[in-house]
Amino acid sequence: MIIVENAVLSDDIKENYFVCDLAKCKGACCVEGDAGAPLEDDEIAVLQQDYERIKPFLSERGIEAIRKKGVWELDQEEEKGTATIGENGACAFSLKDSDGVLKCGIEEAYTAGMTAFRKPISCHLYPIRVTKYDQFEALNYDRWDICDAACTLGKALEVPLYKFLKGALVRKYGEEWYDQLVEEIEGK
């Protein structure tokens, strides 16, 4: 266990290797599972505010789902998440590129300069999942067979999970927090 300020991280985050391999997984995490991406309240507000600028980057099915449900919905555990297409948990903000790789329409809009919101932090941090408690947040590695290729590539490139997710961790907790994490793990 690693503790940095009010975050408790599982040792898996330092001990496992990971680099997304979209050529192999095709972005399956955007459509597999039984719910959309977890959302924070401030993210919902941004999605609602910027939706018209994000909309051109979405699929027709995604637009239709959002028209019916809004940008978010409650999952089976009464947690807020992105709207989904149908009942299978496919994120309404996902779309396939010409190579059949799933992309995030929010991130495509961000890249095009249409929104300052990159994507939900839960997506940016994946495969780390954050559970909030009263006094701390628990960060755990969410193992999923659809990410086996990412584990293989990460190991081949010798990239630990905490280094692969540096940008997301800095976005969530700040540069100073990340530097403390590296010090805790590497002892430098």
N, C-alpha and C positions, 0 to 999 in steps of 0.2 A: 504494500500500500504506500502511496506517495501522497503527501499532504502539502498543498501550496495554498496559503491563505485559507479561504473557506471552501476549497475544492479538495475532494478526496478522490484520487485516481487509482484505478486498479493497476497492479503490476503488469498486466497484459499490455498496457499502453507503451511501456518501455521495452517489453520482451518480444513483441511481435513485429513482424515486418509487413509493410503494406504500400503498394502503389497501384492506384486504379488502372485497370487494363481494359479500357473501353472497347478495344478491338475484339476482346474475348467475351466480356459480359454484356456488351451492347447497352449498358446503362440500366440493367434490369431492376436496380433498387428503386427506380422511379415508378415502376408499375407492379412489382411483386409485393406481396404482403396483403394485409387486410385493412389498411387505412392510409390516408394521405400523410404527408410529412408533418410532424409536430410543429405547431406555430406558437409564438409568443404573442401577447396582446398587441404590442407595438408593431409587430410584423403584419398583423391583420389590418391595422390602420393604414400602413403603408401600401399593402396590396389593394385595399379598397380605393385609396387615393390615386394610385398609379395604374389602376387596372386598364384604363383606356389606352395608355401608352404601352402596356405589356400585351394587350389583346392581339395586335398584329403578329405576334410571335407564337401564337397558340394554334393548336389544331381545331378544326371545326367541332370535333367531339368535345374537346376541352372547353371551348367557348360555350357550347350548349349546356354542359354540366354546370359551369359557373353561372350561366343565365338562370338555371333552375335553382341552384343551391346557394349561390353567392361564392365568394372566394374561399370560404372555410366551412367546415362542418365538424360536428362532434363524432368521435370514433366510439367504438364499443365500450371504452373505459371512461367516456364522457370527457375526453381530452380534445382540445382544439387542434385541427389539422387542415391541410389544404383540401379543397374540394376534390372529389374523386369522380372518375368516369364509371358509371354503373356501380355494381356491388363488389367489384374485385379489388378495390384499393388502388387502382391506377391513378396517379396524380393528374389532375386536370391541366396542370401547367406543363406537363411533359409533351414532347413531340419528337417524331423520328426525323433524322436527317436523311440525305440521299443514300447513305451507306447503311441505313437501318439502325443507326445508333440513336438511343434516346438522349435527348438534350433537355435542359430546363429552359422553358420559354421565358421565365423571369430573368435567368442569367443571360440569355440571348438579347433581351431588351436592355439589360445592364451593359453588355458589351457594345451594343449599338448606341449607347449614350441616352437611352430613353428613360431610364430610371437610375437613381443612386442606390437602389436596393439590389444587392447582388443575387441573393436567394435566401430562403430560410436558413437560419444558423444551424438547425438540426440537419439539414442536407449538407451544408458546408463542413460540419464536423463528422459526418458519417465516415467510418463505422463506429465512432464514439457516440454513445447515447448519454444524455445528461438527465439525471433524476434530481429534482429539487426537494430538499427537506427544509425544515424551519431554520436550522443553523448552518447548513452546508449544502453543497451540490456534490453528487456522486457521479464520476465519469467512468463509464465502463465500456469495454470493447464488445461490440455486438457481432458475434461470429455468425456468419451466414454463408451457406455453401455457394451462393451466387458470387461471392467475393473470393473464391478459392484462387482464381487466376491473379487477383490483386495480391494475395499473400505470396504466391509463387514469384511474381515479378518483384515484389518488395524484397523478398529474401535474396533473389538473384542480384538485385541492385544494392543490397545491404542498407535499405532505408527503413528505419524504425517508424512505427506508427506515429509517435509524437513529432517526428521530423516531417513526415509526409503531411501532417495536419497543422504545421506551424502557422500558416496564414489564417486558418480557421480559428485556431486557439488564440492567436493574437487578436483577431477580430472580436472574439467573445470576451477575453479576459485582459488583454493589453500586453504590450511588449515586455514591461517589467515583470509581470506574472509569468510570461513564457520564459524569460531569462532565469527566474527562480526555479521553474520546472526543470530546465536543462541542468542547472546547478545541482538540484536534488538527484537527478538521474545520473549525470556524468561526474559529479563531484568536482567540477572545475571552479 
